[in-house]
């Protein structure tokens, strides 16, 4: 049985030990060690990574009470030196202890039990038994949990029997019945837990609540602790600084400046839409006058898809015409028809697009497609014009 050094001290970073078993499986090589400080996946906490004789450890799992270390290749020696990726381990310690503290405060401040915990690479989450959590209560919870960090309460762990555990005010009853490991936050809570933790709440650094969202009738809290929270703050400050420089205004005035800028953009967009409408009316008349039979076709140098669709809709509203447009800049084609006797645009595209490596679709009245190259787009445009009885002139 492997000796679990992470239970003796979560701060063990390097140690020497002996390999007791080597396994080669389809998915890679595994080692069993006489002693290990590598924590396996479990309890919502990811596994530790690091090195065994400078060989990277890729995964750590527990199977039938045995801890297996997946590595890039088997080492040559039986006596090996192991080293944790300490930054990863300490991040997990900060977040697991932070979760215990946050869950305890959710119970005190919000009267909400924690239902689950997940520690991911970007953020951590807990789901709590609440149907909603107003913003003012979220802020109060954040202040309360950080107050407990600043009090630097001791975090200890120890093993008790089932009878001893029954006498403790545990958050929830443990699944195991023997050698129950208790993590105690001084004056806050007793929790049966097998994870790695800091030795005092001050080492959590801080807890930043990112957001709260509804999840299957409960509330999911997203949060970061310690160095992750610091990185989140620094990233936010960098964005804030860039916006301040971009709008040439103080950070405190950015929201007002953005609101003013947004109003200006809406005004400009309204003016642009009016100009586009006027231009489309002129262009529609010109295209209708130049049409051959029912077909109105044109190749634009750089007209966006949305603008081609709007112009096509305007033309089909004015007359019972078939409209075929293409745009060279973004390799798009639009087909539309007015009246009752025109082609089913969507069905036509579905039948022929694959032959020209195009993707798209639409309804009976209008369809659109995009192509990887201008050559493919123009080939489809010419084919469509020919199919509608109007071949493209060379």
Secondary structure, DSSP 8 states (H G I E B T S, - for coil): --EEHHHH-TT--EEEEEEEEEEEETTEEEEEESEE----SBTTB----EEETTEEEEEEEEETTEEEEEESS--S-SEEEEEE-HHHHHHHHHHHHHHHHHHHHHHHHS---EEEEEE-SS-EEEEES-S---HHHHHHHHHHHHHHHHTT-BEEEEEE-HHHHHTS-BSS--S--SSEEEEEETTTEEEE--S---SBGGGG--EEEEEEEEETTEEEEEEEEHHHHHHHHHHHHHHHHHHHHHHTS-GGGHHHHHHHHHHHHHHHHHHHHHHHHHHHHHHHHHHHHH-BTTEEEEEESS--HHHHHHHHHHHHHHSS-EEEEEETTTTEEEEEE-SSSS--HHHHHHHHGGGGTEEEEE-SSEEEEEESSHHHHHHHHHHHHHHTT-----
